[in-house]
């Protein structure tokens, strides 16, 4: 079995990047993680055949590496003094994945986002290692929040539990492709001086991307041709319906992205006092909803509803909204239970739940086999296929499609406890004090929608949206109260008014969606 020691070391460096308060040690940990992560990956796949072409063409490989490094360094130089640029670049890079072969399988990796992350780390590290920014600089001595301690404890525990995993390669990929890079990106984002204007620009970037991606989805639907993902192409060939995924490799992840953008736009409309913004927002929402419908993603529809409940609760009377939502949820449950035979829907049916029923049942059995420490990080697919002899497809069991169950089966009670701690503390950090604040409400609603989506699908900490939303939300929660004119800039229509603590909350003075 491969040694997990380097994996644990890089996870500890990532944790130090988030949790260490002193600028220079934190910068050293970030640089160490940035360098060690690709070294671990390359050493892991060196004999696997993926690097044969590069080994056979050393000059080409050297030039490619030099060009990539030069690009990252140049981007870091340009970003010096403009951390907001990095945030906007990260937002623009979020959807784009490139297929990369590693460990005998193909992963769809966020290569553009990795480049932005690397540039952000270098821009953050250089002035701190050279002493231009020290402990006396305002904002540097930032105390880590409880959710950050829980989050990084989970990452380190995941690396430790990879040591006894039946699928160490998959666990390694999770750490080096997702957890460590996203932890470094989190460190950069959470220390940005967030303002409502920067949040609005991020929403504008995401909305522009969504418009283009939905247009591509429309073309796919009209031509009945998908650009990416052979699995979805094959599924469409044998189905009565046609699902689009635009430039994403998965219709559900595409739907999740649209959910986040739509909730941001809805928040802007709800808190806007300008009729023009309401009209533009309504037209945009109709357009995005049409794109979401073509994904036929049940998890995305449910996640959007959950986000809408959060927005409504933070905008109006919480108890009334929750009472209405609870009543509708109970009514829906009663309808399914009472009329299930009529509508031919069975929650225990593998067909009606898109294959989730068997995966969930198998996950429960895996957890019961080893409930304390689990089967090891990243091992769900291999352990499931070993336990369920009738599973013929190698890809059918990539996850339980219910993240808590995947965590429980792989990491046992220990990992599940850390995962639940992350969720609870994240929700507290994002929701406490967010009532009446349009920016924080949008972030909280989007995070809740993403969380609900993972309960029916996959990819929680493997999705950069989770880290980005949490970083921005924590940063906004920590912002001291400022004068409205400081946040409004030259546009008085975007002034933010501190909300009253008691309901009913008067409409804030015009946080508006950029037209």
C-alpha positions in Angstrom: 0.0 0.0 0.0 1.2 3.5 -0.8 2.5 5.6 2.1 0.1 8.1 3.4 2.8 10.2 5.2 3.2 12.8 2.4 -0.5 13.1 2.1 -0.9 13.8 5.8 2.0 16.3 5.6 0.4 18.3 2.8 -3.0 18.2 4.6 -1.4 19.6 7.7 0.3 22.3 5.6 -3.2 23.2 4.1 -4.6 23.3 7.7 -1.8 25.6 8.8 -2.6 27.8 5.8 -6.1 28.4 7.0 -5.5 28.4 10.8 -2.1 30.0 11.5 -2.5 33.7 12.4 1.1 34.9 12.0 1.7 36.1 8.3 5.1 34.6 7.7 4.5 31.0 9.0 1.2 31.0 7.2 2.8 32.1 4.0 5.5 29.4 4.4 2.8 26.7 4.9 0.9 27.9 1.8 4.0 27.8 -0.3 4.9 24.4 1.0 1.5 23.0 0.2 1.6 24.6 -3.3 4.9 22.9 -4.0 4.3 19.6 -2.3 0.9 18.9 -3.9 2.1 18.4 -7.5 5.2 16.5 -6.3 2.9 14.0 -4.5 0.8 13.6 -7.6 3.7 13.2 -10.0 5.4 10.7 -7.8 2.2 8.7 -7.5 1.5 8.4 -11.2 5.2 8.3 -12.3 5.1 4.6 -13.2 1.4 4.5 -14.2 1.8 5.3 -17.9 0.1 8.8 -17.7 3.5 10.5 -18.0 4.9 8.4 -20.9 4.4 11.1 -23.5 6.1 13.7 -21.3 9.0 11.4 -20.5 9.4 10.7 -24.2 9.4 14.4 -25.0 11.4 16.1 -22.2 12.0 19.3 -24.1 8.3 19.8 -24.7 7.6 18.9 -21.0 10.2 21.4 -19.7 8.8 24.2 -22.0 5.2 23.5 -21.0 6.2 23.7 -17.3 8.1 26.9 -17.8 5.3 28.5 -19.7 2.8 27.5 -17.0 5.0 28.8 -14.2 5.6 32.1 -16.1 1.9 32.6 -16.6 1.1 32.0 -12.9 4.0 34.3 -11.8 2.8 37.0 -14.2 -0.7 36.7 -12.9 0.4 36.9 -9.3 2.5 40.0 -10.1 -0.5 41.7 -11.7 -2.7 40.7 -8.8 -0.4 42.4 -6.3 -2.5 45.1 -4.6 -5.7 44.0 -6.4 -7.0 40.9 -4.6 -10.4 41.6 -5.9 -9.2 40.7 -9.3 -8.3 37.2 -8.1 -11.8 36.7 -6.7 -13.4 37.7 -10.0 -11.0 35.5 -11.9 -11.8 32.6 -9.6 -15.5 33.2 -10.2 -15.0 33.2 -13.9 -13.0 29.9 -13.7 -15.4 28.0 -11.5 -17.4 26.1 -14.2 -14.5 25.0 -16.5 -13.2 21.4 -16.1 -10.6 19.6 -18.2 -10.4 15.8 -18.3 -7.1 14.5 -16.9 -6.0 10.9 -16.6 -4.6 9.9 -13.2 -4.3 6.6 -11.3 -6.0 4.6 -14.1 -9.1 6.8 -14.3 -10.1 10.1 -15.8 -10.9 13.0 -13.6 -12.6 16.3 -14.7 -10.3 18.8 -13.1 -10.7 22.6 -12.6 -7.4 23.4 -14.3 -8.2 27.1 -14.9 -9.2 27.5 -11.3 -5.9 25.8 -10.2 -4.0 28.5 -12.1 -6.0 31.2 -10.4 -5.4 29.6 -7.0 -1.7 29.3 -7.6 -1.5 33.0 -8.7 -3.5 34.0 -5.6 -1.2 32.0 -3.3 2.0 33.5 -4.8 0.4 37.0 -4.6 -0.4 36.3 -0.9 2.9 34.7 0.0 5.5 37.0 -1.5 4.8 40.2 0.5 4.6 38.2 3.7 7.7 36.2 3.3 9.7 39.3 2.3 8.4 41.3 5.3 6.4 43.9 3.4 3.3 42.6 5.3 3.8 41.6 8.9 1.9 41.1 12.2 1.3 44.8 12.5 -0.6 45.1 9.3 -4.4 45.6 9.9 -6.4 42.5 9.2 -3.4 40.1 9.3 -3.9 38.8 12.8 -7.2 37.2 11.9 -8.6 34.7 14.5 -9.8 31.5 12.8 -13.4 30.6 13.3 -14.7 27.4 14.8 -16.0 26.3 11.4 -12.5 26.6 10.0 -11.0 24.4 12.8 -13.7 21.8 12.0 -13.2 22.0 8.3 -9.4 21.5 8.4 -9.7 18.8 11.1 -11.9 16.9 8.6 -9.3 17.4 5.8 -6.5 16.1 8.0 -8.6 13.2 9.2 -9.4 12.3 5.6 -5.7 12.1 4.8 -5.0 10.0 7.9 -7.8 7.6 7.1 -6.4 7.2 3.6 -3.7 5.1 5.2 -5.9 2.1 5.5 -8.2 2.7 2.5 -8.7 -0.1 -0.1 -8.5 2.7 -2.7 -5.6 4.9 -1.7 -5.3 6.3 -5.2 -8.8 7.8 -5.1 -8.2 9.2 -1.6 -4.9 10.8 -2.9 -6.8 12.3 -5.8 -9.4 13.8 -3.5 -6.7 15.4 -1.4 -4.4 16.8 -4.1 -7.0 17.7 -6.6 -9.6 19.2 -4.3 -9.1 19.5 -0.6 -5.6 21.1 -0.5 -6.0 23.4 -3.6 -9.4 24.6 -2.3 -8.1 25.1 1.2 -5.4 27.4 -0.3 -8.0 29.2 -2.4 -10.2 29.6 0.8 -7.2 31.2 2.6 -6.9 33.8 -0.2 -10.6 34.5 -0.5 -11.4 34.8 3.2 -8.7 37.5 3.6 -10.0 39.7 0.8 -11.6 42.9 1.9 -15.0 42.0 0.8 -17.5 44.7 0.0 -21.1 44.6 -1.4 -19.6 46.0 -4.6 -17.2 43.1 -5.0 -20.0 40.6 -4.3 -22.1 42.3 -7.0 -19.3 42.0 -9.5 -18.9 38.3 -8.7 -22.7 37.9 -9.3 -22.4 39.8 -12.6 -19.5 37.5 -13.7 -21.4 34.3 -12.7 -24.6 35.6 -14.3 -22.8 36.3 -17.6 -21.2 32.8 -17.5 -24.6 31.3 -16.8 -26.2 33.1 -19.8 -23.5 31.7 -22.1 -23.7 28.2 -20.6 -27.5 28.1 -20.8 -27.3 29.2 -24.5 -25.0 26.2 -25.1 -27.5 24.0 -23.3 -30.2 25.2 -25.6 -28.1 24.4 -28.7 -27.4 20.9 -27.2 -31.1 20.3 -26.7 -32.1 21.6 -30.1 -29.5 19.5 -31.9 -29.8 16.5 -29.5 -26.0 16.5 -29.3 -23.9 16.8 -26.1 -20.4 18.3 -26.2 -19.1 16.4 -23.2 -19.5 13.3 -21.1 -20.0 10.0 -22.9 -22.0 8.5 -20.0 -24.7 11.2 -20.4 -24.6 10.8 -24.2 -25.2 7.0 -23.8 -27.9 7.6 -21.2 -29.8 10.0 -23.5 -29.6 7.4 -26.3 -31.7 4.9 -24.3 -34.1 7.3 -22.6 -37.3 9.0 -23.6 -36.0 12.3 -22.4 -32.9 14.3 -23.2 -30.7 15.9 -20.5 -28.3 18.7 -21.3 -25.1 19.5 -19.4 -23.7 22.5 -21.3 -19.9 22.6 -20.7 -20.2 20.7 -17.5 -19.6 16.9 -17.4 -22.7 16.3 -15.4 -26.2 17.7 -15.7 -26.6 17.7 -11.9 -23.4 19.8 -11.3 -24.6 22.1 -14.1 -27.9 22.4 -12.3 -26.2 23.1 -9.0 -24.3 26.0 -10.6 -27.5 27.5 -12.1 -29.1 27.2 -8.6 -26.4 29.3 -7.1 -26.6 32.0 -9.7 -30.4 32.1 -9.6 -30.4 32.5 -5.8 -28.0 35.4 -6.1 -30.2 37.1 -8.7 -33.3 36.5 -6.7 -31.7 38.0 -3.6 -30.8 41.1 -5.7 -34.3 41.4 -6.9 -35.9 40.9 -3.4 -33.8 43.7 -1.9 -33.8 46.1 -4.8 -35.8 49.3 -4.7 -35.4 49.9 -8.4 -38.1 48.7 -10.9 -35.5 48.4 -13.6 -33.5 45.9 -11.6 -36.7 43.8 -10.9 -37.5 43.7 -14.6 -34.0 42.7 -15.7 -33.8 40.2 -12.8 -37.1 38.6 -13.7 -36.2 38.2 -17.4 -32.8 36.7 -16.4 -34.5 34.3 -14.0 -36.9 33.0 -16.6 -34.0 32.4 -19.0 -32.0 30.6 -16.3 -35.0 28.5 -15.2 -35.5 27.3 -18.8 -31.9 26.2 -18.8 -32.3 24.4 -15.4 -35.4 22.6 -16.6 -33.4 21.0 -19.5 -31.1 19.4 -17.0 -34.0 17.3 -15.6 -32.0 17.3 -12.3 -34.3 16.4 -9.5 -31.6 17.2 -6.9 -31.1 20.7 -8.4 -34.9 21.5 -8.3 -35.0 20.4 -4.7 -31.9 22.4 -3.8 -33.3 25.5 -5.4 -36.5 25.2 -3.4 -34.4 24.9 -0.2 -32.5 28.1 -1.1 -35.7 30.0 -1.8 -37.0 29.1 1.7 -33.8 30.5 3.2 -34.0 33.7 1.2 -37.6 34.2 2.2 -36.9 33.5 5.8 -34.1 36.0 5.9 -36.2 38.6 3.9 -39.5 38.3 5.7 -40.9 36.8 8.9 -38.9 33.6 9.6 -41.5 31.8 11.6 -44.2 32.4 9.0 -42.0 31.3 6.1 -40.8 28.2 7.9 -44.4 27.3 8.8 -45.5 27.6 5.2 -42.5 25.6 4.0 -43.1 22.9 6.6 -46.7 22.6 5.7 -46.0 22.2 2.0 -43.2 19.6 2.8 -45.6 17.6 5.0 -48.3 17.8 2.3 -45.9 16.6 -0.3 -44.8 13.7 1.8 -48.3 12.7 2.6 -49.2 12.9 -1.1 -46.2 10.6 -2.0 -47.1 8.1 0.7 -50.8 8.1 0.0 -50.8 8.3 -3.8 -47.5 6.6 -4.6 -49.2 3.7 -6.3 -51.3 6.1 -8.4 -48.3 8.2 -9.6 -46.2 5.1 -9.8 -43.4 6.5 -7.6 -41.6 4.3 -5.1 -38.8 5.7 -2.9 -37.4 2.2 -2.5 -37.4 1.7 -6.3 -34.0 1.8 -8.0 -35.6 3.1 -11.2 -37.7 5.8 -9.5 -34.7 7.1 -7.5 -32.3 7.1 -10.5 -30.2 4.3 -9.0 -29.9 5.8 -5.6 -32.0 3.2 -3.7 -29.4 0.4 -4.1 -26.5 2.7 -3.5 -28.0 4.0 -0.3 -28.8 0.5 0.9 -25.3 -0.7 0.1 -23.8 2.3 1.9 -25.8 1.5 5.0 -24.5 -2.0 4.9 -20.9 -0.8 4.5 -21.3 1.5 7.5 -22.7 -1.3 9.7 -19.7 -3.5 8.8 -17.2 -1.0 10.3 -19.0 1.8 12.0 -16.1 3.2 14.1 -13.3 4.1 11.7 -14.9 3.1 8.4 -13.3 1.4 5.4 -10.9 4.2 4.7 -11.1 7.5 2.7 -12.1 7.2 -0.9 -13.0 3.5 -0.6 -16.7 3.6 -1.2 -16.7 2.5 -4.8 -14.3 -0.3 -4.4 -15.8 -1.6 -1.2 -19.3 -1.4 -2.6 -18.4 -3.3 -5.7 -16.7 -6.0 -3.6 -19.7 -6.3 -1.3 -22.4 -6.1 -4.0 -21.4 -8.9 -6.4 -24.1 -8.1 -8.9 -22.7 -4.7 -9.5 -21.2 -4.9 -13.0 -20.5 -1.3 -13.9 -17.3 0.2 -12.6 -18.8 3.6 -12.5 -22.2 2.9 -11.0 -20.9 3.1 -7.4 -18.7 6.2 -7.5 -20.6 7.5 -4.4 -23.7 6.7 -2.4 -25.3 9.9 -3.9 -25.8 10.9 -0.3 -22.7 12.6 1.1 -23.3 11.9 4.8 -23.7 8.2 4.0 -20.5 8.2 1.9 -18.6 9.8 4.7 -20.1 7.3 7.3 -19.1 4.3 5.1 -15.6 5.5 4.4 -14.7 7.3 7.7 -17.0 5.8 10.3 -18.3 7.7 13.3 -15.2 9.8 13.6 -15.4 11.2 10.1 -19.1 11.6 10.3 -18.8 13.6 13.5 -16.3 16.0 11.9 -18.5 16.3 8.8 -21.6 17.2 10.9 -19.5 19.7 12.9 -18.5 21.4 9.7 -22.1 21.6 8.5 -23.5 22.9 11.8 -20.8 25.5 12.4 -20.9 26.6 8.7 -24.7 27.2 9.0 -24.2 29.1 12.2 -21.5 31.3 10.7 -23.5 32.0 7.5 -27.0 32.4 9.0 -26.3 34.2 12.3 -26.8 37.9 11.7 -27.7 37.5 8.0 -31.3 38.5 8.4 -32.0 41.6 6.3 -28.5 41.6 4.7 -28.9 40.9 1.0 -25.3 39.8 0.4 -25.1 37.4 3.3 -28.6 36.1 2.7 -27.7 35.2 -0.9 -24.5 33.5 0.2 -26.3 31.6 3.0 -29.1 30.5 0.6 -26.7 29.3 -2.0 -24.7 27.3 0.6 -27.9 25.7 1.9 -28.9 24.8 -1.6 -25.6 23.3 -2.3 -25.8 21.3 0.9 -29.2 20.0 0.1 -28.0 19.0 -3.3 -25.2 16.9 -1.8 -27.8 15.0 0.3 -29.2 13.7 -3.0 -26.1 13.6 -5.1 -22.4 14.0 -4.5 -19.4 16.4 -4.3 -19.5 18.6 -1.2 -15.9 19.6 -0.4 -15.0 18.4 -3.9 -16.9 21.4 -5.2 -15.1 24.7 -5.1 -18.4 26.5 -4.8 -18.7 25.2 -1.2 -15.3 26.6 -0.2 -15.9 29.9 -2.1 -19.3 30.5 -0.6 -18.1 29.6 2.9 -15.0 31.9 2.6 -17.1 34.8 1.4 -19.7 34.2 4.0 -17.2 34.0 6.8 -15.5 37.2 5.6 -18.7 39.1 5.4 -19.8 37.8 8.9 -16.5 39.2 10.3 -16.8 42.6 8.7 -17.1 45.4 11.2 -20.1 47.7 10.8 -19.2 50.5 8.4 -20.8 53.7 7.3 -23.3 53.3 4.4 -21.3 55.7 2.3 -18.1 53.5 2.7 -19.9 50.6 1.1 -21.9 52.6 -1.4 -19.0 54.3 -3.1 -20.3 56.8 -5.6 -23.7 55.2 -6.0 -26.1 56.0 -3.2 -28.5 53.5 -4.6 -26.3 50.6 -3.3 -26.0 51.8 0.3 -26.3 49.0 2.8 -28.3 49.8 5.9 -27.7 47.8 9.1 -31.0 45.9 9.6 -33.1 46.3 12.7 -32.8 43.3 15.1 -36.5 42.9 15.7 -39.1 42.0 13.0 -40.7 43.3 10.9 -37.5 44.4 9.1 -37.9 47.4 6.8 -36.6 47.0 3.2 -32.9 47.9 3.2 -31.9 50.9 1.2 -31.4 49.5 -2.2 -28.8 46.8 -2.5 -29.3 46.3 -6.2 -28.3 43.9 -8.9 -26.0 45.5 -11.5 -27.7 45.9 -14.8 
